[in-house]
């Protein structure tokens, strides 16, 4: 469970006004002291995250956010951090202190939940301190609320069951390969070893594809691009070759046309984003001009080398394709800009380090603002002239 990347966990975030007891609830729910608890308002500034196993749902990420309604010197900063978390939340818990039922603050939060299509649970805390009149009033206003005490543990099990039911009813995550190929299929995964490859290990997208094959009874063979030709000679009935996007053009020349070919990044684009929108975004590069501005969204920090895909290879290929030296800006991890209207194209990485909700919300905003958005692998396939071939595995 602890080795499951946070990007593959459902994100459950707790919201509410300062001092509503959010941190105490997280600690009670987890059975350990993770979040700092204090009588002083505004103790939580940066969101606190804790991975856990929620049986039978699986691995989840609990997030303790800074409170709304914070008028301190750091209040504006804390609220901005909280709103950033909303964009990646799969399930929200909105918490009231039973002695401070602020309807207006809740309405403000609910607008954001609805904007990003986030299911939410209303929790009313500190029932151990409440008078009967307080309880009756709260129950009339919020009939569906769960009443808890993060001090005594009352209502925590009911909340846990509610969370489980909502997550089980929600969107089921697509496998990477398991629904594309039948049981006992053969897949070759091409992993080039260059300066971008971490010493002594392979990168997360490749690891996750191998695991997905194991989960679905698909036989996987991992080779370097330099051994791909001999691997194809050794193996019979290869159903699919999956390559690192950077080697797309070279691998396309090696793999016979009757064998399907795609990339790790394209598999992640389907699992974590809006695949059709990414394809449209790649095709839209024909509309770029010499004044176009491009946003490259990277989901992880890393050392930049002369072979960096997002900062070197894609800009070089795209510039050659359109015939201009375009203008590029970069967003890293969750620092995705609000003012995307100034860009003519957004190029997103494979998103192995961020969750699906984050990518889906970014695509949603881009569509609303009519900004084309694509993905590393899909764009590279298009620039290499093999987009149609690399899409064939996704078409039934």
C-alpha positions in Angstrom: 0.0 0.0 0.0 2.7 2.5 0.9 4.4 2.0 -2.5 1.3 3.1 -4.4 2.0 6.5 -5.9 -0.2 9.4 -4.7 -1.2 10.0 -8.3 -3.0 6.6 -8.3 -4.9 7.3 -5.1 -8.4 8.8 -4.7 -7.9 12.2 -3.0 -10.2 12.9 -0.1 -9.9 16.5 1.3 -11.4 18.0 4.4 -12.7 21.6 4.1 -14.4 24.1 6.4 -13.8 27.2 8.4 -10.8 27.6 10.6 -11.0 25.8 14.0 -13.9 23.6 12.8 -11.8 20.5 13.8 -10.6 19.4 10.4 -7.2 18.4 11.7 -8.6 16.5 14.7 -11.0 14.7 12.3 -8.1 13.6 10.1 -6.1 12.4 13.1 -9.1 10.4 14.5 -9.9 8.9 11.1 -6.3 7.8 10.6 -5.9 6.7 14.2 -2.6 8.7 14.5 -1.5 12.3 14.9 -0.6 13.6 11.5 -2.1 17.1 11.5 -1.2 19.7 14.0 -4.1 20.4 16.4 -4.4 23.7 18.3 -7.0 25.9 19.8 -5.5 28.8 17.9 -7.3 29.5 14.6 -5.4 29.0 11.3 -2.8 26.5 12.6 -2.9 24.6 9.2 -1.2 26.6 6.4 0.1 24.2 3.9 -2.2 21.2 3.2 -1.2 18.1 5.1 -1.4 14.8 3.2 -1.4 11.3 4.5 -1.7 8.1 2.4 -3.7 5.2 3.8 -5.5 2.0 2.9 -9.3 2.4 3.0 -10.7 -1.2 2.8 -12.3 -2.2 0.5 -11.7 0.8 -1.7 -8.0 0.6 -1.7 -5.2 3.2 -1.4 -6.4 6.8 -0.8 -4.9 10.1 0.1 -6.3 12.2 3.0 -5.7 15.9 2.8 -6.1 18.4 5.6 -6.7 21.9 4.2 -6.3 25.4 5.7 -9.7 26.8 6.7 -12.0 29.2 4.9 -12.9 32.5 6.6 -9.3 33.2 7.8 -8.8 36.9 8.3 -5.3 36.7 9.5 -2.2 38.0 7.7 -1.7 34.7 6.0 -5.4 34.2 5.3 -5.4 35.0 1.6 -2.4 32.7 1.1 -4.0 29.9 3.0 -7.3 30.2 1.1 -5.4 30.1 -2.2 -3.7 26.9 -1.1 -7.1 25.4 -0.2 -8.6 26.3 -3.6 -5.6 24.7 -5.4 -6.4 21.4 -3.5 -10.0 21.6 -4.7 -8.9 21.1 -8.3 -7.5 17.7 -7.5 -10.1 16.5 -5.0 -12.0 13.3 -5.8 -14.2 13.5 -2.7 -14.7 16.5 -0.4 -15.7 16.6 3.3 -17.1 19.9 4.4 -16.9 20.3 8.2 -18.9 22.6 10.5 -18.3 23.3 14.1 -21.8 22.7 15.5 -21.5 26.1 17.4 -20.7 27.9 14.1 -23.0 26.9 11.3 -21.9 29.5 8.8 -24.2 28.9 5.8 -22.5 31.5 3.6 -19.1 30.0 3.9 -20.5 26.6 3.0 -22.3 28.1 -0.1 -19.0 29.5 -1.3 -17.2 26.2 -0.9 -20.2 24.4 -2.6 -19.8 26.6 -5.7 -16.3 25.3 -6.1 -17.3 21.7 -5.5 -20.0 21.9 -8.2 -17.6 23.7 -10.6 -15.2 20.8 -10.5 -17.9 18.1 -10.2 -16.8 16.9 -6.8 -19.1 14.8 -4.6 -19.1 16.1 -1.0 -20.2 15.0 2.4 -21.4 17.5 5.1 -20.0 16.7 8.5 -21.0 18.5 11.7 -18.3 18.2 14.4 -18.1 18.7 18.2 -21.4 17.1 19.0 -20.0 16.1 22.3 -20.0 19.8 23.2 -23.5 20.6 21.8 -26.7 21.3 23.5 -29.9 19.5 22.4 -31.2 22.8 20.8 -28.0 23.1 18.7 -28.4 19.5 17.4 -32.0 19.9 16.5 -31.3 23.1 14.6 -28.4 21.6 12.7 -30.4 18.5 11.8 -33.2 20.6 10.3 -30.8 22.6 8.1 -28.7 19.6 7.0 -30.8 16.4 6.9 -28.1 14.4 5.2 -25.2 15.5 7.4 -23.1 13.2 9.5 -22.7 14.2 13.1 -19.4 13.4 14.6 -17.1 14.1 17.5 -13.4 14.0 16.6 -12.7 14.0 20.3 -14.8 10.9 21.3 -14.9 9.2 17.9 -18.7 9.3 17.7 -19.9 9.1 14.0 -16.5 8.3 12.6 -17.5 4.8 11.5 -20.6 6.2 9.8 -18.4 8.7 8.0 -16.0 6.0 6.9 -18.9 3.9 5.5 -20.3 7.0 3.6 -16.9 7.7 2.0 -16.5 4.0 1.0 -20.0 4.0 -0.6 -19.4 7.2 -2.6 -16.0 6.1 -3.9 -17.3 2.6 -4.8 -20.1 4.2 -6.8 -17.8 6.7 -8.6 -15.9 6.5 -11.8 -13.9 3.3 -12.2 -10.3 4.0 -13.2 -9.3 2.6 -16.6 -6.5 0.1 -16.7 -3.5 1.1 -18.8 -3.5 -2.0 -21.1 -5.9 -4.5 -19.5 -9.0 -3.6 -21.5 -7.1 -3.1 -24.7 -5.7 -6.5 -25.1 -7.0 -10.0 -24.3 -5.6 -12.3 -21.7 -2.3 -14.0 -22.6 -1.4 -11.3 -25.2 2.3 -10.4 -25.8 3.6 -6.9 -25.4 7.1 -5.6 -25.9 8.0 -2.4 -23.9 10.8 -0.4 -25.4 12.8 1.5 -22.7 15.6 3.5 -24.1 18.5 4.1 -21.8 19.7 7.6 -22.2 20.7 10.6 -20.0 17.0 11.0 -19.0 16.8 7.4 -17.6 17.3 7.3 -13.8 20.4 5.2 -12.9 19.5 1.8 -11.5 15.8 1.9 -12.2 13.1 2.5 -14.8 10.6 5.3 -14.6 7.1 5.2 -13.1 5.0 5.0 -16.3 7.0 1.9 -17.4 6.7 0.3 -14.0 3.0 0.9 -13.9 2.5 -0.6 -17.4 4.4 -3.7 -16.4 2.3 -4.0 -13.3 -0.9 -3.6 -15.3 0.2 -6.4 -17.6 0.8 -8.6 -14.6 -2.7 -7.8 -13.2 -4.4 -8.8 -16.4 -2.4 -11.8 -17.5 -0.6 -10.0 -20.3 2.9 -11.2 -21.0 5.4 -8.2 -21.1 8.9 -8.1 -22.5 11.1 -5.2 -21.6 14.0 -4.3 -24.0 16.1 -1.3 -25.0 15.5 0.2 -28.5 18.9 -1.2 -29.4 17.6 -4.8 -28.9 14.1 -4.3 -30.3 14.9 -5.9 -33.7 16.3 -9.1 -32.2 13.4 -9.2 -29.7 10.9 -9.2 -32.6 12.8 -12.0 -34.2 12.8 -14.0 -31.0 9.1 -13.6 -30.1 6.1 -14.8 -32.1 2.7 -13.2 -32.2 3.5 -9.8 -30.7 0.2 -8.0 -30.2 1.6 -4.6 -29.3 4.8 -2.6 -28.9 4.8 0.2 -26.4 7.7 2.7 -26.6 9.0 5.8 -24.9 7.7 8.7 -26.9 11.1 10.0 -27.6 12.0 6.9 -29.6 8.7 6.9 -31.6 10.2 7.6 -35.0 13.1 5.0 -34.7 10.8 2.3 -33.2 8.2 2.9 -36.0 10.9 2.0 -38.6 11.8 -1.3 -36.8 8.3 -2.6 -35.9 6.5 -4.3 -38.8 3.3 -2.5 -39.9 1.1 -5.4 -39.0 2.0 -5.0 -35.3 0.3 -2.3 -33.3 2.5 0.5 -31.8 1.8 3.1 -29.2 3.6 5.0 -26.4 3.6 5.0 -22.6 2.5 8.6 -22.7 -0.5 7.8 -24.9 -1.6 5.1 -22.6 -1.5 7.6 -19.7 -3.3 10.2 -21.8 -6.3 7.8 -22.1 -6.3 6.8 -18.5 -5.8 10.2 -17.0 -7.2 12.8 -19.4 -9.5 13.4 -22.3 -8.0 11.4 -25.1 -10.1 12.8 -27.9 -9.4 16.4 -26.8 -5.6 15.6 -26.7 -5.8 14.3 -30.3 -7.7 17.4 -31.5 -5.1 19.5 -29.7 -2.2 17.8 -31.5 -3.9 18.3 -34.9 -4.5 22.0 -34.1 -0.7 22.8 -34.4 -1.4 23.6 -38.0 -3.0 26.8 -36.7 0.1 28.1 -34.9 1.9 31.2 -36.0 5.3 32.7 -35.3 3.8 34.7 -32.4 2.1 31.7 -30.8 2.8 31.1 -27.1 3.0 27.5 -25.8 2.5 26.2 -22.2 4.3 23.0 -21.4 2.8 21.4 -18.2 5.1 19.0 -16.4 3.9 16.9 -13.5 7.3 16.4 -11.8 10.5 18.3 -11.1 13.7 16.8 -12.6 17.1 17.8 -13.9 17.0 19.2 -17.4 19.4 17.6 -19.8 20.1 18.0 -23.5 17.7 15.1 -24.1 14.8 16.5 -22.0 11.5 15.7 -23.7 9.5 18.7 -22.7 12.2 21.4 -22.8 14.4 20.3 -25.6 13.0 17.6 -27.9 9.4 18.7 -28.3 10.2 22.4 -28.8 12.8 21.5 -31.4 10.5 19.2 -33.3 7.5 21.6 -33.1 9.6 24.5 -34.2 10.8 22.5 -37.2 7.2 21.4 -38.0 5.7 24.9 -38.0 8.8 26.7 -39.4 9.0 29.2 -36.5 10.8 29.5 -33.2 7.8 29.5 -30.9 7.5 31.0 -27.4 7.5 28.4 -24.6 6.6 28.7 -20.9 6.6 26.0 -18.3 4.3 24.9 -15.4 5.6 22.3 -12.9 3.5 19.9 -10.8 0.4 21.7 -9.4 1.5 25.2 -10.4 -0.8 25.4 -13.3 -1.6 29.1 -14.3 -5.1 30.6 -14.1 -4.6 32.9 -17.1 -4.3 30.3 -19.8 -6.0 32.6 -22.3 -2.6 33.9 -23.3 -1.5 30.6 -24.7 -2.3 29.2 -28.1 -1.5 25.6 -27.1 -1.0 23.6 -23.9 1.2 20.5 -24.1 0.7 18.2 -21.0 3.1 15.5 -19.9 2.0 11.9 -19.3 0.8 12.9 -15.8 2.2 9.9 -14.0 2.8 12.0 -10.9 -0.6 13.7 -10.6 -4.1 12.3 -10.3 -6.7 12.0 -13.0 -8.9 14.7 -11.4 -6.2 17.2 -11.8 -5.7 16.5 -15.5 -9.5 16.3 -16.2 -10.0 19.7 -14.6 -7.2 21.3 -16.6 -8.7 19.9 -19.8 -12.1 21.2 -18.8 -10.8 24.7 -18.2 -8.9 24.6 -21.5 -12.1 23.6 -23.4 -14.1 26.3 -21.7 -11.5 28.9 -22.8 -11.1 27.4 -26.2 -7.4 26.7 -25.8 -6.2 23.5 -27.5 -4.5 21.0 -25.2 -2.6 17.9 -26.1 -0.2 15.3 -24.5 3.5 14.6 -25.0 3.0 11.2 -26.6 0.1 12.2 -28.9 1.9 15.3 -30.1 5.2 13.4 -30.7 3.3 10.7 -32.7 1.7 13.5 -34.8 5.0 15.2 -35.3 6.6 11.9 -36.3 3.8 11.2 -38.9 2.6 8.1 -37.1 -0.4 9.3 -35.2 -2.9 7.2 -37.1 -0.8 4.1 -36.5 -0.3 4.8 -32.8 -4.1 5.3 -32.3 -5.1 1.9 -33.8 -4.8 0.0 -30.5 -7.4 2.3 -29.0 -10.0 1.7 -31.7 -12.1 -1.3 -31.4 
